């Protein structure tokens, strides 16, 4: 592994060690939205970037869960969480921009705090649409950019490079809901709300349907 690859590997390992604490904190303040979004899922569910598997606690019995996680250091966490939940499923290594599944093969795609950090969000959304069956749902909970001109947005823009470096590519100023609305879904319903978090307080949660 070259020096660049070694640095990426160290950051991936560092983020895997840090995320369990961060995930528990976010899950506590966002739990009502997670429960509402995930309680009615059925069939084959693909979760993009499940990290430590925090959402598995909210998954209904009977779903077949697929976890697409690009950071291999999270895979042991996911195996334990999947076993604890007792759901059938599997863990896949790969990127949201190139989902290793056939077209129209899943009923629901789930993403929570993922689209902020993917390298090519438009391509990732196109892949989500591709793997969803007709009528399938994309369920999302994401932090988003503050309004243009606001003090918080100026802080997001200023701190984005450092935040992205420390946060495994996370962009606090990404216009994620606009990207979802532009991606080609037949219908998008979303709720905006704020959580008590520094820099990334603005959030959206919702569902987008494939036609």
C-alpha positions in Angstrom: 0.0 0.0 0.0 1.4 3.4 -1.0 1.5 6.4 1.4 -1.8 7.8 0.1 -3.5 4.4 0.6 -2.0 4.1 4.1 -3.3 7.5 5.1 -6.8 6.6 3.8 -6.6 3.3 5.7 -5.6 5.1 8.9 -8.5 7.6 8.6 -10.9 4.7 7.9 -9.7 2.9 11.0 -9.9 6.1 13.1 -13.4 6.8 11.9 -14.5 3.3 12.7 -13.2 3.7 16.2 -14.9 7.1 16.7 -18.3 6.4 15.0 -19.9 4.2 17.6 -19.9 7.1 20.1 -21.1 9.6 17.5 -23.8 7.2 16.2 -25.3 6.6 19.7 -25.4 10.4 20.3 -27.2 11.1 17.0 -29.5 8.1 17.4 -30.7 9.4 20.7 -31.8 12.8 19.4 -33.1 11.5 16.1 -34.8 8.4 17.4 -38.4 9.6 16.7 -37.6 10.1 13.0 -35.7 6.8 12.7 -38.6 4.9 14.2 -41.1 6.5 11.9 -39.1 6.0 8.8 -38.1 2.4 9.4 -41.0 0.8 11.2 -43.0 0.0 8.0 -40.3 -1.6 5.9 -40.8 -5.0 4.4 -39.1 -7.3 1.8 -35.5 -6.8 0.7 -34.0 -3.7 2.3 -30.7 -2.2 1.2 -29.0 0.1 3.7 -26.3 2.4 2.3 -23.4 3.1 4.7 -24.8 1.4 7.8 -21.7 2.1 9.8 -22.0 0.3 13.1 -25.5 -0.9 12.4 -27.4 1.5 14.6 -30.5 1.3 12.4 -30.8 -2.4 12.8 -32.5 -1.9 16.2 -35.4 -0.2 14.3 -35.7 -2.7 11.5 -39.0 -4.7 11.5 -38.8 -8.5 11.8 -39.1 -10.3 8.5 -37.1 -8.0 6.3 -34.0 -9.3 4.4 -31.3 -6.7 5.2 -28.4 -5.9 2.9 -25.8 -3.5 4.3 -23.5 -1.8 1.7 -20.5 -0.5 3.8 -17.4 0.8 2.1 -15.3 0.9 5.3 -14.2 -2.7 6.1 -13.4 -1.8 9.7 -17.2 -1.4 10.3 -18.0 -5.0 9.2 -17.3 -6.7 12.5 -19.7 -4.2 14.2 -22.3 -5.0 11.5 -21.9 -8.7 11.9 -22.5 -8.5 15.7 -25.5 -6.1 15.3 -27.1 -8.3 12.6 -26.7 -11.4 14.8 -28.1 -9.6 17.8 -31.1 -8.5 15.9 -31.7 -12.0 14.4 -32.4 -10.8 10.9 -31.5 -12.7 7.7 -29.1 -10.6 5.6 -25.6 -10.0 4.4 -22.9 -7.3 4.4 -21.5 -6.0 1.1 -18.3 -4.2 0.5 -18.7 -1.4 -2.0 -19.6 2.2 -2.8 -22.9 3.9 -3.2 -21.8 5.1 -6.6 -21.5 1.5 -7.9 -24.0 -0.6 -5.9 -23.1 -4.3 -6.6 -26.8 -5.4 -7.1 -29.0 -6.0 -10.1 -31.5 -3.5 -11.4 -34.8 -3.5 -9.6 -33.7 -6.0 -7.0 -34.6 -4.3 -3.7 -37.9 -3.0 -2.2 -36.4 -0.2 -0.1 -33.1 1.7 0.1 -32.3 3.3 3.4 -29.7 6.1 4.0 -29.2 7.9 7.2 -26.3 10.5 7.4 -24.8 9.0 4.2 -25.3 11.4 1.3 -23.3 14.1 3.0 -20.2 12.0 2.6 -20.4 10.2 -0.7 -18.0 11.4 -3.3 -20.6 11.7 -6.1 -24.0 12.1 -4.6 -25.8 12.4 -8.0 -24.3 9.2 -9.2 -25.2 7.5 -5.9 -28.8 8.6 -6.2 -28.9 7.3 -9.8 -27.7 3.9 -8.5 -30.3 3.9 -5.7 -33.0 4.5 -8.4 -31.5 1.7 -10.5 -31.6 -1.0 -7.8 -35.1 -0.1 -6.6 -38.0 -2.1 -8.0 -40.8 -0.1 -9.6 -42.8 1.5 -6.8 -39.9 1.0 -4.4 -39.0 3.5 -1.8 -35.9 5.5 -0.8 -36.0 6.3 2.9 -33.6 9.0 4.1 -32.6 11.0 7.1 -29.8 13.5 6.4 -28.3 16.7 7.7 -28.3 19.4 5.1 -27.0 22.9 4.4 -28.3 25.8 6.3 -30.0 28.6 4.3 -27.8 30.7 2.1 -26.7 33.9 3.8 -27.3 32.6 7.3 -24.5 32.7 9.9 -24.6 28.9 10.2 -24.2 28.5 6.4 -21.2 30.8 6.4 -19.7 28.6 9.2 -20.5 25.4 7.2 -18.8 26.8 4.1 -15.8 27.9 6.1 -15.3 24.7 8.1 -16.2 22.2 5.3 -12.6 21.2 4.3 -11.6 20.5 7.9 -14.9 18.9 8.7 -14.7 16.6 5.7 -11.1 15.6 6.5 -12.0 14.6 10.1 -15.4 13.2 9.3 -14.6 10.7 6.5 -15.7 13.1 3.7 -18.8 14.6 5.4 -19.9 17.9 3.8 -21.9 20.0 6.3 -23.0 22.4 3.5 -24.4 19.9 1.0 -27.8 20.6 -0.5 -28.9 17.0 -0.2 -32.7 17.5 -0.4 -32.4 19.4 -3.6 -30.2 16.6 -5.0 -32.9 14.0 -4.1 -35.7 16.1 -5.7 -33.6 16.4 -8.9 -32.7 12.7 -9.1 -35.7 11.5 -11.0 -38.0 10.0 -8.3 -41.7 10.0 -9.1 -42.5 11.7 -5.7 -40.6 13.0 -2.8 -42.0 13.8 0.7 -39.7 15.3 3.3 -39.8 17.1 6.6 -37.3 19.7 7.7 -36.3 19.9 11.3 -33.3 20.9 13.5 -31.3 18.8 16.0 -29.2 20.2 18.8 -25.9 19.6 17.0 -23.1 22.0 16.2 -22.7 22.9 12.6 -25.0 20.2 11.3 -28.3 21.1 13.1 -30.5 21.4 9.9 -31.9 17.9 9.0 -34.4 16.4 6.6 -36.2 13.1 6.8 -38.5 11.6 4.2 -39.4 9.1 1.5 -38.8 9.2 -2.3 -40.8 6.8 -4.5 -39.6 5.2 -7.8 -42.1 5.4 -10.5 
